Amino acid sequence: TERYLADNARYREELLRNFNTIVTENDLKWPQWTGSSVNSRQDWTLSALDWARRHEMAIKGHTLVWGSWRFTPAWLREHESEPDAVHAAALAHIRDVGHATADRAAWWDVLNEPMSHRNVIDLLGPARVAEWFMTARAALPRSRLVMNEFDLVGNGGNAKRRAEFVAYLK
């Protein structure tokens, strides 16, 4: 336990010395947030966010919805033939995590990688995905809302993915 506490203290010191913004990686993703993952600890996550705020660090929440069965709680796929139930679950999740982090996170990835992780997105359609953003706006009135995608600019950029992403945004 002493080694663990020493590592935590060093990690916090390095964060404060080198960074002004944090992302908690997996802790705010749907399976971890709802307890569908072995590594789920909302109390630890909220405590970490509070620590970051006390030290004037900006927080980016990642991610409210990842539009693939692979990155949603396993139980959600049991409702694949019930799009209304899947949509209702997504909205409830957005409200839950949004209200819990509204005064903590400056930015939120509402939707992650919609060009490559689309099972849920294709099941529900663009109007319902837009509703995710409206629900996030209501739950997170002061946060900047983001749609995250990879290889749009970095790694030399992927012109085809970028064009598809821009069309999807519109």
Accessible surface in RSA format (square Angstrom, percent):
REM  Atomic radii and reference values for relative SASA: ProtOr
REM  Chains: A
REM  Algorithm: Lee & Richards
REM  Probe-radius: 1.40
REM  Slices: 20
REM RES _ NUM      All-atoms   Total-Side   Main-Chain    Non-polar    All polar
REM                ABS   REL    ABS   REL    ABS   REL    ABS   REL    ABS   REL
RES THR A   1   135.07  96.1  90.63  91.9  44.43 105.9  60.21  80.9  74.86 113.2
RES GLU A   2   152.11  87.3 144.91 109.6   7.20  17.1  58.68 113.5  93.44  76.3
RES ARG A   3   180.67  75.9 172.68  88.0   7.99  19.0  74.63 102.0 106.03  64.3
RES TYR A   4   129.01  60.2 125.40  71.3   3.61   9.4  99.87  75.1  29.14  35.9
RES LEU A   5   104.63  58.3 101.65  72.7   2.97   7.5 102.03  71.7   2.59   7.0
RES ALA A   6    58.99  54.2  45.23  69.8  13.76  31.3  53.60  75.5   5.39  14.3
RES ASP A   7    63.17  44.2  58.06  57.8   5.11  12.1  24.41  57.5  38.75  38.6
RES ASN A   8    43.99  30.3  43.06  41.6   0.93   2.3   4.29  10.3  39.71  38.4
RES ALA A   9    37.59  34.6  35.80  55.2   1.79   4.1  37.02  52.1   0.57   1.5
RES ARG A  10   163.13  68.5 161.43  82.3   1.69   4.0  48.85  66.8 114.27  69.3
RES TYR A  11   142.76  66.7 138.95  79.1   3.81   9.9 102.41  77.0  40.35  49.7
RES ARG A  12    94.35  39.6  94.35  48.1   0.00   0.0  23.24  31.8  71.11  43.1
RES GLU A  13    97.60  56.0  93.26  70.6   4.34  10.3  33.59  65.0  64.01  52.3
RES GLU A  14    57.69  33.1  57.69  43.6   0.00   0.0  26.61  51.5  31.08  25.4
RES LEU A  15    27.50  15.3  27.05  19.3   0.46   1.1  27.23  19.1   0.28   0.7
RES LEU A  16    74.79  41.7  51.27  36.7  23.52  59.1  51.85  36.4  22.94  61.7
RES ARG A  17   158.50  66.5 122.57  62.5  35.93  85.5  69.27  94.7  89.24  54.1
RES ASN A  18    85.29  58.8  54.68  52.8  30.61  73.7  16.64  40.1  68.65  66.4
RES PHE A  19   123.47  61.8 106.37  65.9  17.09  44.5 113.67  68.9   9.79  28.0
RES ASN A  20   112.44  77.5 106.22 102.6   6.22  15.0  31.66  76.2  80.78  78.1
RES THR A  21    53.91  38.3  41.49  42.1  12.42  29.6  30.31  40.7  23.61  35.7
RES ILE A  22    22.71  12.9  17.18  12.8   5.53  13.3  22.71  16.4   0.00   0.0
RES VAL A  23    69.44  45.7  43.61  39.5  25.84  62.3  43.61  37.9  25.84  70.1
RES THR A  24    22.59  16.1   6.96   7.1  15.63  37.2  15.27  20.5   7.32  11.1
RES GLU A  25   105.78  60.7 105.30  79.7   0.49   1.2  45.36  87.7  60.42  49.3
RES ASN A  26    62.78  43.3  62.00  59.9   0.78   1.9   9.44  22.7  53.34  51.6
RES ASP A  27    53.38  37.4  50.18  49.9   3.20   7.6   2.57   6.0  50.82  50.7
RES LEU A  28     0.00   0.0   0.00   0.0   0.00   0.0   0.00   0.0   0.00   0.0
RES LYS A  29    22.22  10.8  22.22  13.6   0.00   0.0  10.09   9.1  12.13  12.9
RES TRP A  30     7.77   3.1   5.70   2.8   2.08   4.9   3.90   2.1   3.87   6.3
RES PRO A  31    23.88  17.4  23.88  21.8   0.00   0.0  23.88  19.7   0.00   0.0
RES GLN A  32    30.88  17.3  29.69  21.7   1.19   2.8   1.47   3.1  29.40  22.3
RES TRP A  33     3.91   1.6   1.87   0.9   2.03   4.8   2.46   1.3   1.44   2.3
RES THR A  34    59.61  42.4  24.87  25.2  34.74  82.8  31.80  42.7  27.82  42.1
RES GLY A  35    47.89  59.1   0.00   N/A  47.89  59.1  19.24  52.8  28.65  64.2
RES SER A  36    53.27  45.0  10.31  13.8  42.96  99.0  22.42  47.7  30.85  43.2
RES SER A  37    27.29  23.1  13.59  18.1  13.69  31.5  13.98  29.8  13.30  18.6
RES VAL A  38   153.27 100.9 120.70 109.3  32.57  78.5 129.97 112.9  23.30  63.2
RES ASN A  39   114.01  78.6  98.60  95.3  15.41  37.1  26.46  63.7  87.54  84.6
RES SER A  40    25.14  21.2  10.73  14.3  14.41  33.2   5.03  10.7  20.12  28.2
RES ARG A  41   104.30  43.8  97.13  49.5   7.18  17.1  40.03  54.7  64.27  39.0
RES GLN A  42    69.40  38.8  63.44  46.4   5.96  14.2  20.03  42.6  49.37  37.4
RES ASP A  43    80.99  56.7  69.17  68.8  11.83  28.0  47.74 112.4  33.25  33.2
RES TRP A  44   149.21  59.9 143.66  69.5   5.54  13.0 129.22  68.9  19.99  32.4
RES THR A  45     5.84   4.2   4.59   4.7   1.25   3.0   1.24   1.7   4.60   7.0
RES LEU A  46    36.24  20.2  36.24  25.9   0.00   0.0  36.24  25.5   0.00   0.0
RES SER A  47    67.54  57.1  60.73  81.1   6.80  15.7  27.89  59.4  39.64  55.5
RES ALA A  48    43.49  40.0  36.07  55.7   7.42  16.9  42.61  60.0   0.88   2.3
RES LEU A  49     0.00   0.0   0.00   0.0   0.00   0.0   0.00   0.0   0.00   0.0
RES ASP A  50    42.81  30.0  41.41  41.2   1.39   3.3  15.30  36.0  27.51  27.4
RES TRP A  51    38.83  15.6  38.83  18.8   0.00   0.0  30.25  16.1   8.58  13.9
RES ALA A  52     0.00   0.0   0.00   0.0   0.00   0.0   0.00   0.0   0.00   0.0
RES ARG A  53   116.44  48.9 101.74  51.9  14.70  35.0  16.26  22.2 100.19  60.7
RES ARG A  54   163.43  68.6 129.81  66.2  33.62  80.0  76.64 104.7  86.79  52.6
RES HIS A  55    74.34  40.6  54.34  37.8  20.00  51.2  35.68  36.8  38.66  45.0
RES GLU A  56   160.07  91.9 129.53  98.0  30.54  72.7  51.80 100.2 108.27  88.4
RES MET A  57     9.86   5.1   2.87   1.9   6.99  16.6   3.60   3.1   6.27   8.3
RES ALA A  58    31.74  29.2  21.76  33.6   9.98  22.7  29.81  42.0   1.93   5.1
RES ILE A  59     0.96   0.5   0.14   0.1   0.82   2.0   0.14   0.1   0.82   2.2
RES LYS A  60    51.61  25.2  51.61  31.7   0.00   0.0  23.13  20.8  28.48  30.3
RES GLY A  61     0.00   0.0   0.00   N/A   0.00   0.0   0.00   0.0   0.00   0.0
RES HIS A  62    26.04  14.2  25.64  17.8   0.41   1.0  12.70  13.1  13.34  15.5
RES THR A  63     2.36   1.7   1.88   1.9   0.48   1.2   1.88   2.5   0.48   0.7
RES LEU A  64     0.15   0.1   0.00   0.0   0.15   0.4   0.00   0.0   0.15   0.4
RES VAL A  65     0.84   0.6   0.22   0.2   0.63   1.5   0.84   0.7   0.00   0.0
RES TRP A  66    26.72  10.7  24.19  11.7   2.53   5.9  24.19  12.9   2.53   4.1
RES GLY A  67     0.00   0.0   0.00   N/A   0.00   0.0   0.00   0.0   0.00   0.0
RES SER A  68     5.78   4.9   5.78   7.7   0.00   0.0   0.00   0.0   5.78   8.1
RES TRP A  69    20.12   8.1  10.24   5.0   9.88  23.2   7.46   4.0  12.67  20.5
RES ARG A  70   181.60  76.3 147.02  74.9  34.58  82.3  61.05  83.4 120.56  73.1
RES PHE A  71    46.67  23.4  41.97  26.0   4.71  12.3  43.63  26.5   3.05   8.7
RES THR A  72     7.38   5.2   0.34   0.3   7.04  16.8   0.00   0.0   7.37  11.1
RES PRO A  73     1.16   0.8   0.00   0.0   1.16   4.2   0.75   0.6   0.41   2.5
RES ALA A  74    89.60  82.4  69.29 106.9  20.32  46.2  78.83 111.0  10.78  28.5
RES TRP A  75   102.86  41.3 100.04  48.4   2.82   6.6  93.30  49.7   9.56  15.5
RES LEU A  76     0.66   0.4   0.66   0.5   0.00   0.0   0.66   0.5   0.00   0.0
RES ARG A  77   125.16  52.5 119.57  61.0   5.58  13.3  36.23  49.5  88.92  53.9
RES GLU A  78   137.63  79.0 104.19  78.8  33.44  79.6  48.41  93.6  89.23  72.8
RES HIS A  79    59.78  32.7  59.78  41.6   0.00   0.0  42.70  44.0  17.08  19.9
RES GLU A  80    70.14  40.3  67.20  50.8   2.95   7.0  21.97  42.5  48.18  39.3
RES SER A  81   103.70  87.6  69.53  92.8  34.16  78.7  55.90 119.0  47.80  67.0
RES GLU A  82    80.54  46.2  75.54  57.1   5.00  11.9  33.01  63.9  47.53  38.8
RES PRO A  83    47.99  35.0  47.99  43.7   0.00   0.0  47.99  39.6   0.00   0.0
RES ASP A  84    96.35  67.5  91.18  90.8   5.17  12.2  36.91  86.9  59.44  59.3
RES ALA A  85    35.83  32.9  23.36  36.0  12.47  28.4  30.18  42.5   5.65  15.0
RES VAL A  86     0.13   0.1   0.13   0.1   0.00   0.0   0.13   0.1   0.00   0.0
RES HIS A  87    13.66   7.5  13.66   9.5   0.00   0.0  13.66  14.1   0.00   0.0
RES ALA A  88    57.37  52.8  49.84  76.9   7.53  17.1  53.59  75.5   3.78  10.0
RES ALA A  89    20.57  18.9   9.71  15.0  10.87  24.7  17.96  25.3   2.61   6.9
RES ALA A  90     0.71   0.7   0.71   1.1   0.00   0.0   0.71   1.0   0.00   0.0
RES LEU A  91    14.42   8.0  14.42  10.3   0.00   0.0  14.42  10.1   0.00   0.0
RES ALA A  92    55.11  50.7  48.85  75.4   6.26  14.2  51.53  72.6   3.58   9.5
RES HIS A  93     8.40   4.6   2.46   1.7   5.94  15.2   7.68   7.9   0.72   0.8
RES ILE A  94     0.00   0.0   0.00   0.0   0.00   0.0   0.00   0.0   0.00   0.0
RES ARG A  95   108.78  45.7 108.78  55.5   0.00   0.0  39.29  53.7  69.49  42.1
RES ASP A  96    75.02  52.5  65.17  64.9   9.85  23.3  26.26  61.8  48.75  48.6
RES VAL A  97     0.00   0.0   0.00   0.0   0.00   0.0   0.00   0.0   0.00   0.0
RES GLY A  98     0.00   0.0   0.00   N/A   0.00   0.0   0.00   0.0   0.00   0.0
RES HIS A  99   119.12  65.1  98.49  68.5  20.63  52.8  68.02  70.1  51.10  59.5
RES ALA A 100    27.70  25.5  13.89  21.4  13.82  31.4  24.47  34.5   3.24   8.6
RES THR A 101     0.01   0.0   0.01   0.0   0.00   0.0   0.01   0.0   0.00   0.0
RES ALA A 102    16.45  15.1  12.64  19.5   3.81   8.7  12.64  17.8   3.81  10.1
RES ASP A 103    89.37  62.6  73.23  72.9  16.14  38.2  31.44  74.0  57.93  57.8
RES ARG A 104    58.22  24.4  49.90  25.4   8.32  19.8   5.45   7.4  52.77  32.0
RES ALA A 105     5.46   5.0   0.01   0.0   5.46  12.4   0.79   1.1   4.68  12.4
RES ALA A 106    42.67  39.2  30.99  47.8  11.67  26.6  39.59  55.7   3.08   8.2
RES TRP A 107    77.64  31.2  77.64  37.6   0.00   0.0  67.81  36.2   9.83  16.0
RES TRP A 108     0.00   0.0   0.00   0.0   0.00   0.0   0.00   0.0   0.00   0.0
RES ASP A 109     0.04   0.0   0.04   0.0   0.00   0.0   0.00   0.0   0.04   0.0
RES VAL A 110     0.00   0.0   0.00   0.0   0.00   0.0   0.00   0.0   0.00   0.0
RES LEU A 111     0.00   0.0   0.00   0.0   0.00   0.0   0.00   0.0   0.00   0.0
RES ASN A 112     1.24   0.9   1.24   1.2   0.00   0.0   0.00   0.0   1.24   1.2
RES GLU A 113    28.05  16.1  28.05  21.2   0.00   0.0   0.01   0.0  28.04  22.9
RES PRO A 114     0.00   0.0   0.00   0.0   0.00   0.0   0.00   0.0   0.00   0.0
RES MET A 115    30.05  15.6   8.96   5.9  21.09  50.2   6.07   5.2  23.98  31.8
RES SER A 116    48.46  41.0  17.94  23.9  30.52  70.3  23.57  50.2  24.89  34.9
RES HIS A 117    31.40  17.2  29.50  20.5   1.91   4.9  15.47  15.9  15.94  18.5
RES ARG A 118    72.11  30.3  67.79  34.6   4.32  10.3  34.14  46.7  37.97  23.0
RES ASN A 119    75.69  52.2  62.88  60.8  12.81  30.8   8.68  20.9  67.01  64.8
RES VAL A 120     1.49   1.0   1.49   1.3   0.00   0.0   1.49   1.3   0.00   0.0
RES ILE A 121     2.16   1.2   1.97   1.5   0.19   0.5   1.97   1.4   0.19   0.5
RES ASP A 122    92.44  64.8  64.90  64.6  27.54  65.1  32.36  76.2  60.08  59.9
RES LEU A 123    57.59  32.1  31.26  22.4  26.32  66.2  39.13  27.5  18.46  49.7
RES LEU A 124    16.25   9.0   0.00   0.0  16.25  40.8   1.07   0.8  15.18  40.8
RES GLY A 125    18.67  23.0   0.00   N/A  18.67  23.0  18.53  50.9   0.14   0.3
RES PRO A 126   103.69  75.6  98.90  90.2   4.79  17.4  99.67  82.3   4.02  25.0
RES ALA A 127    80.31  73.8  66.05 101.9  14.26  32.4  74.12 104.4   6.18  16.4
RES ARG A 128    65.50  27.5  65.30  33.3   0.20   0.5  13.85  18.9  51.65  31.3
RES VAL A 129     5.38   3.5   5.38   4.9   0.00   0.0   5.38   4.7   0.00   0.0
RES ALA A 130    47.52  43.7  40.61  62.7   6.92  15.7  46.27  65.2   1.25   3.3
RES GLU A 131    63.43  36.4  63.43  48.0   0.00   0.0  14.26  27.6  49.17  40.1
RES TRP A 132     0.00   0.0   0.00   0.0   0.00   0.0   0.00   0.0   0.00   0.0
RES PHE A 133    43.85  21.9  42.58  26.4   1.27   3.3  42.88  26.0   0.97   2.8
RES MET A 134   121.45  62.9 111.84  74.0   9.60  22.9  74.80  63.6  46.65  61.8
RES THR A 135    14.01  10.0   8.91   9.0   5.09  12.1   7.19   9.7   6.82  10.3
RES ALA A 136     0.00   0.0   0.00   0.0   0.00   0.0   0.00   0.0   0.00   0.0
RES ARG A 137    97.96  41.1  96.95  49.4   1.01   2.4  60.07  82.1  37.88  23.0
RES ALA A 138    80.80  74.3  52.45  80.9  28.35  64.5  63.37  89.2  17.44  46.2
RES ALA A 139     2.60   2.4   0.54   0.8   2.06   4.7   0.86   1.2   1.74   4.6
RES LEU A 140     0.04   0.0   0.00   0.0   0.04   0.1   0.04   0.0   0.00   0.0
RES PRO A 141    74.22  54.1  53.12  48.4  21.10  76.7  53.12  43.9  21.10 131.1
RES ARG A 142   168.53  70.8 137.54  70.1  31.00  73.8  81.55 111.5  86.98  52.7
RES SER A 143     3.46   2.9   0.17   0.2   3.29   7.6   0.52   1.1   2.94   4.1
RES ARG A 144   169.26  71.1 165.13  84.2   4.13   9.8  47.60  65.0 121.66  73.7
RES LEU A 145    43.49  24.2  13.83   9.9  29.66  74.6  13.83   9.7  29.66  79.8
RES VAL A 146    44.11  29.0  39.97  36.2   4.14  10.0  44.11  38.3   0.00   0.0
RES MET A 147    35.53  18.4  16.98  11.2  18.56  44.2  16.98  14.4  18.56  24.6
RES ASN A 148    42.49  29.3  40.42  39.1   2.07   5.0   2.07   5.0  40.42  39.1
RES GLU A 149    18.20  10.4   0.00   0.0  18.20  43.3   0.13   0.2  18.07  14.8
RES PHE A 150    82.73  41.4  76.00  47.1   6.73  17.5  82.73  50.2   0.00   0.0
RES ASP A 151    44.15  30.9  35.99  35.8   8.16  19.3   3.23   7.6  40.92  40.8
RES LEU A 152    29.60  16.5  27.70  19.8   1.90   4.8  27.70  19.5   1.90   5.1
RES VAL A 153   122.00  80.3 109.49  99.1  12.51  30.1 110.46  96.0  11.53  31.3
RES GLY A 154    44.29  54.6   0.00   N/A  44.29  54.6  37.26 102.3   7.03  15.7
RES ASN A 155   143.93  99.3  94.91  91.7  49.01 118.0  35.25  84.8 108.68 105.0
RES GLY A 156    81.52 100.5   0.00   N/A  81.52 100.5  42.52 116.7  39.01  87.4
RES GLY A 157    23.69  29.2   0.00   N/A  23.69  29.2   2.97   8.1  20.72  46.4
RES ASN A 158    59.08  40.7  54.03  52.2   5.05  12.2  11.86  28.5  47.22  45.6
RES ALA A 159    69.70  64.1  59.06  91.1  10.64  24.2  59.52  83.8  10.17  26.9
RES LYS A 160   150.55  73.4 140.55  86.2  10.00  23.8 111.21 100.1  39.33  41.9
RES ARG A 161    42.19  17.7  40.92  20.9   1.26   3.0   5.96   8.1  36.23  22.0
RES ARG A 162    93.89  39.4  93.89  47.9   0.00   0.0  36.68  50.1  57.21  34.7
RES ALA A 163    64.73  59.5  51.35  79.2  13.38  30.4  59.43  83.7   5.30  14.0
RES GLU A 164    75.21  43.2  67.65  51.2   7.56  18.0  36.80  71.2  38.41  31.4
RES PHE A 165    16.48   8.2  16.48  10.2   0.00   0.0  16.48  10.0   0.00   0.0
RES VAL A 166    63.24  41.6  63.24  57.3   0.00   0.0  63.24  55.0   0.00   0.0
RES ALA A 167    68.33  62.8  50.12  77.4  18.20  41.4  54.58  76.9  13.74  36.4
RES TYR A 168    51.62  24.1  27.93  15.9  23.70  61.7  35.15  26.4  16.48  20.3
RES LEU A 169    95.07  52.9  66.54  47.6  28.53  71.7  67.58  47.5  27.49  74.0
RES LYS A 170   199.58  97.4 134.80  82.7  64.78 154.2 104.40  94.0  95.19 101.4
END  Absolute sums over single chains surface
CHAIN  1 A     9732.5       8006.2       1726.4       5251.5       4481.0
END  Absolute sums over all chains
TOTAL          9732.5       8006.2       1726.4       5251.5       4481.0
